Each structure stands twice: as C-alpha cells, then as structure tokens.
Amino acid sequence: TGRQEVVRATGLSSDYISDGVLQVISQRGRSNLELSGGFLDVGRALDDGLLDGDGALNASLRLKFEQLLMPGGLDPLIDANLSVIGDGKGATVVAGQVGKGVTLSLTLPDDGPLKLVSANGGELLRMLGIVEDAKGGRLDAIINNTSNGISGNVVLNDVHVTKMPVFLRLLSVASLQGLADGLQGRGVRFDEVRIPFEAEDGKIIILDALAKGPSIGLTIKGTAMGEEGNRILDLKGVLIPVYGVNSLIGQVPIIGNLVTGGERSGLISINYSLQGSTTDPSV
C-alpha cells in the first residue's frame, strides 16, 4: 500500500502448532504479528524454553488458537485470543481471553516462576478440569517448571463453588444437608482457597490445600489421575462445619488455638477420605 507491508504465510505445522497462519503487518518501522491455528502446545513450548521471557519484544504479537494444550495433567484451554508484550523490566506478558469471557494475565520472567492472574478464577479452574463448576474469585498463581511437568501454588479469593458432585457427596455423607442443598442452589462460598500442587502427564498432586468460608472449611491432600470426566481420586483431609464460628473462637489469644487446633482444624471437625472415580467415589 506504500504505507503498510503485509506478509502472510499459511499451512504452518510443527511440534508446537497445527494449521498455523502467520501474518506480519509492518507500518512505520513497527511490526504487528498474528499467529493463529488449530492448537498451540504450551506445555511442550515451556519444556523446550521457547516461552522464556526476555522483555525485549519490539512488536505486537497476537495469538489466536482453537486450543491451548496445557502442561502437566491440566486440560486444554479452548478458544484463546491473547496478546504478547514486553513489560520493559525483563519479562514477557501474555494477556487476553480464553473461553467465554475468562480474562487472564501470564507474566514470564527471564528467570524465575511464572505468575498467573485472572479476575474469574473459578471459571478458569473449571476450564482446566480442576473443579466441576465455580463462579467468581480472583486467582493468583505461581507456577514453576519441573523436570516432569509443573508445580506451584494457586490462591483464590471470594469464590462460589456451584457444581461439584464429589463435594456434594461428601457433605451428604457427613450429614451436612443444609450445605448440600446450598451447593445445589447458589453454591457454597469460600473466602480463601489455597492449593499447592504438582502436575505431570495425567496426574495432579494436591499437597496440602485449604479452603475456608463462613459456613465450612476443608483441607485436601492426595492425587487425581486421568482426564476430565474420568479422573480417579485418592484424597483425604478434614471437613470443618461452621468454619466461621470456629475461626471466631480461634481468635481468642492462646485458648483459641488450643481449643480449635488452628485454621486446619476446629471445635467440630470430621476426618474424611475420597477414593475412586469422580462420578461415584467412596466416601
């Protein structure tokens, strides 16, 4: 056009992408790049160091893929529309939208762990196959690459679990029918959820998670193996009814912790274990 140059390459394929299309638009000395296609294998790209950030990107890079194949035992993210920019501090930032309205920001430093932030963390965890359904919740995660996959820590604030058959079964067996009914209605609210984890091919290891809200508290540790819809669970922990009351008692100096056992226990608490498929586990 005289002012703008466009280069477009189609039919690109490698170990990392399928049906790739690369479009480069150069204008006034700056290039805008768009890479689209069927899938982008994020896990493999991370393993091979292709996504290590250096903050030196002098162009706008947009990624549009039908699937992002995730590392470890995490499920794919569908329909990704992301932009890649340098933050000027030695890191690369990937930000945008996945699925239907789930925004996220992933910071990839030149050295150190990845940082993931999402304003709709419950929905993002659902898309990754970690929970059946959840709404809201700010998510902050630290993710490290390991020799076999990834590890890290996920923190969620103010999230509602609205559909989780395994959790419903646990509440029913524990004779907490009021909470079970709530889970089938508006959901059960958790003020804070902390999930330290490790993930490798087909396997998620929950190290010592804690979820706490006004009506219930829950600790979880163990493994989930297999793909979404066909996972085998081996989990155990402590179920703490009326967690809000327990936490009030726990705030009494000295006596509080002696009576309740700290934030991972309570005046009333129930040990539990979950084993078997997610559709019909033994409790």
C-alpha positions in Angstrom: 0.0 0.0 0.0 3.0 2.2 0.2 2.5 2.9 3.9 1.9 -0.7 5.1 3.5 -4.0 4.2 1.8 -7.4 4.8 3.3 -10.8 4.7 1.1 -13.9 5.2 2.2 -17.5 5.5 -0.3 -20.4 5.8 -0.1 -24.1 6.3 2.5 -23.9 9.1 3.0 -27.0 11.1 5.5 -28.1 13.8 5.6 -30.0 17.1 4.1 -26.9 18.7 1.3 -25.8 16.3 -1.1 -27.2 13.8 -2.7 -25.5 10.7 -0.7 -22.4 11.6 -1.2 -19.0 9.9 1.4 -16.2 10.5 0.6 -12.7 9.4 3.1 -9.8 9.7 2.0 -6.2 9.2 4.8 -3.6 9.1 4.0 0.0 9.3 6.3 3.0 10.1 9.1 0.7 11.4 6.9 -1.3 13.7 5.7 -4.8 13.1 2.4 -6.4 14.3 2.4 -10.2 14.2 -0.6 -12.6 14.5 -0.1 -16.3 14.9 -3.3 -18.4 14.7 -4.1 -22.1 14.1 -5.7 -25.2 15.5 -3.6 -25.8 18.6 -0.6 -24.4 20.4 1.2 -26.8 22.6 2.1 -24.6 25.6 3.4 -27.5 27.7 5.9 -28.5 25.1 7.0 -24.9 24.4 7.6 -24.4 28.1 9.6 -27.6 28.4 11.8 -26.5 25.5 12.3 -23.0 26.8 10.6 -21.3 23.8 8.4 -19.1 26.0 11.1 -17.8 28.4 10.7 -14.1 28.7 13.3 -11.5 27.9 11.1 -8.4 27.8 12.8 -7.4 24.5 9.8 -7.9 22.2 9.7 -5.0 19.8 6.4 -5.9 18.2 2.8 -6.6 19.0 2.2 -10.4 18.9 -1.3 -11.8 18.9 -2.1 -15.5 19.4 -5.5 -16.9 18.3 -5.9 -20.6 18.7 -8.7 -23.1 18.9 -6.9 -24.9 21.7 -4.0 -24.2 24.1 -2.6 -27.6 25.1 -1.6 -27.1 28.8 1.4 -28.7 30.7 1.2 -31.5 33.2 -2.1 -33.1 33.9 -4.2 -30.0 33.1 -6.8 -30.0 30.4 -6.7 -27.8 27.3 -8.0 -24.3 27.3 -10.4 -23.7 24.4 -10.6 -20.6 22.1 -7.7 -18.4 23.1 -7.2 -14.8 22.0 -4.1 -13.4 23.6 -1.5 -10.6 23.1 2.2 -10.9 23.9 4.1 -7.8 25.0 7.4 -7.0 26.8 6.9 -5.2 30.1 10.2 -3.3 29.9 11.5 -5.0 33.0 12.9 -8.2 31.5 9.6 -10.1 31.4 7.2 -11.1 28.7 3.4 -10.7 29.5 0.7 -12.8 27.8 -2.7 -11.3 28.4 -6.2 -11.7 26.9 -9.1 -14.0 26.9 -9.7 -17.8 26.9 -13.1 -19.5 26.6 -16.1 -17.3 27.1 -15.1 -14.2 28.9 -12.3 -15.5 31.1 -9.5 -12.9 31.2 -6.0 -13.7 32.3 -2.5 -12.3 32.5 0.6 -14.5 32.5 4.0 -13.0 33.3 7.0 -14.9 32.1 10.2 -13.5 33.6 13.6 -14.1 32.2 14.4 -16.1 35.3 12.1 -17.4 37.9 8.5 -18.7 38.2 5.6 -17.8 36.0 2.8 -15.6 37.5 -0.8 -16.0 36.5 -3.6 -13.6 37.4 -7.3 -13.9 36.5 -10.4 -12.0 37.6 -12.6 -15.1 37.1 -10.5 -17.8 38.7 -13.4 -20.2 39.4 -14.3 -20.4 35.7 -10.6 -20.8 34.8 -10.2 -23.7 37.2 -13.3 -25.3 35.6 -11.8 -24.9 32.2 -8.7 -26.6 33.4 -10.7 -29.5 34.8 -9.8 -28.9 38.4 -13.4 -28.2 39.6 -16.7 -29.1 38.0 -18.0 -25.5 38.2 -17.3 -22.4 40.2 -18.0 -18.7 39.8 -16.1 -15.5 40.5 -12.9 -15.4 42.5 -9.7 -13.5 41.9 -6.9 -16.0 41.1 -3.2 -15.5 41.8 -0.9 -18.4 40.9 2.8 -19.0 41.0 3.9 -21.7 38.6 7.4 -23.4 38.3 8.6 -25.7 35.5 9.9 -29.0 36.8 11.6 -31.9 35.1 8.3 -33.8 34.7 5.7 -31.0 34.5 4.8 -28.0 36.6 4.4 -27.2 40.3 3.1 -24.1 42.1 0.6 -22.5 44.4 -2.9 -21.2 43.5 -4.7 -18.7 45.7 -8.4 -17.9 45.1 -10.4 -15.2 47.0 -14.2 -14.9 47.2 -15.2 -17.8 45.0 -18.5 -19.7 44.9 -18.4 -23.5 44.2 -21.7 -24.1 42.4 -21.4 -27.6 41.0 -19.2 -30.3 42.4 -20.7 -33.8 42.7 -17.8 -35.1 44.7 -18.1 -32.3 47.3 -21.9 -32.8 47.3 -21.5 -36.5 48.1 -19.0 -35.7 50.9 -21.5 -33.2 52.5 -24.3 -35.7 52.3 -22.4 -38.5 53.9 -21.3 -36.1 56.7 -25.0 -35.3 57.3 -24.5 -31.6 56.4 -27.7 -31.5 54.3 -28.1 -27.7 54.6 -24.7 -27.1 53.0 -25.5 -29.8 50.4 -28.7 -28.0 49.5 -26.8 -24.7 49.2 -24.4 -26.3 46.8 -27.2 -27.2 44.5 -28.6 -23.7 44.7 -26.4 -20.5 44.9 -23.4 -22.5 45.8 -21.0 -22.6 48.8 -18.8 -19.5 49.3 -15.2 -19.7 50.2 -13.4 -16.5 51.3 -10.0 -18.1 50.5 -8.7 -21.2 48.8 -5.0 -22.1 48.8 -3.9 -25.1 46.6 -0.2 -26.0 46.5 0.1 -28.6 43.7 2.3 -30.6 41.3 1.2 -31.7 37.9 2.6 -34.1 35.4 1.2 -36.1 32.5 -2.3 -37.2 33.5 -1.7 -36.6 37.3 -2.4 -33.8 39.7 -0.9 -34.0 43.2 -2.6 -31.7 45.8 0.0 -31.2 48.5 -2.0 -29.6 51.4 -4.8 -27.4 50.2 -7.1 -25.3 52.4 -10.5 -23.8 51.6 -12.2 -21.7 54.2 -15.5 -19.8 54.2 -18.2 -18.7 56.6 -20.1 -22.0 56.5 -17.4 -24.6 56.0 -13.7 -25.2 56.0 -11.9 -28.0 54.1 -8.4 -29.4 53.9 -7.4 -31.6 51.0 -4.3 -33.7 50.1 -3.8 -36.5 47.6 -3.9 -37.2 43.9 -6.3 -37.0 40.9 -5.3 -39.1 37.9 -6.7 -39.3 34.4 -8.6 -36.9 32.1 -11.6 -34.7 32.9 -14.7 -36.7 33.3 -12.7 -39.9 34.0 -10.5 -39.0 36.9 -9.6 -41.4 39.7 -9.4 -39.7 43.1 -7.3 -40.6 46.2 -7.9 -37.7 48.6 -8.2 -37.2 52.3 -8.5 -34.3 54.7 -10.6 -32.6 57.4 -14.1 -31.2 57.0 -14.8 -28.3 59.3 -18.5 -27.3 59.6 -19.5 -23.7 60.7 -15.9 -22.6 60.0 -16.8 -19.0 60.7 -17.7 -19.9 64.3 -14.5 -21.9 64.7 -12.5 -19.0 63.4 -14.0 -16.6 65.9 -13.2 -19.0 68.8 -9.7 -19.4 67.3 -9.1 -15.6 67.6 -9.1 -15.8 71.4 -5.4 -15.5 72.4 -3.8 -18.7 73.5 -7.0 -20.5 74.3 -8.3 -20.3 70.7 -5.7 -22.4 69.1 -5.7 -24.9 72.0 -9.4 -25.5 71.6 -9.8 -25.4 67.8 -6.3 -26.7 66.7 -5.6 -23.8 64.4 -7.0 -22.9 61.0 -6.7 -26.5 59.7 -8.9 -27.9 62.4 -11.9 -26.9 64.5 -14.0 -27.4 67.6 -16.1 -29.7 65.4 -14.2 -31.4 62.6 -14.6 -34.6 60.5 -11.8 -36.6 59.0 -12.7 -37.9 55.5 -11.3 -39.8 52.6 -12.4 -39.9 48.9 -11.4 -42.8 46.7 -12.5 -43.9 43.2 -13.9 -42.1 40.2 -15.2 -38.6 40.3 -18.6 -39.8 39.2 -19.1 -42.3 42.1 -16.3 -42.1 44.7 -16.4 -44.0 48.0 -16.5 -41.6 51.0 
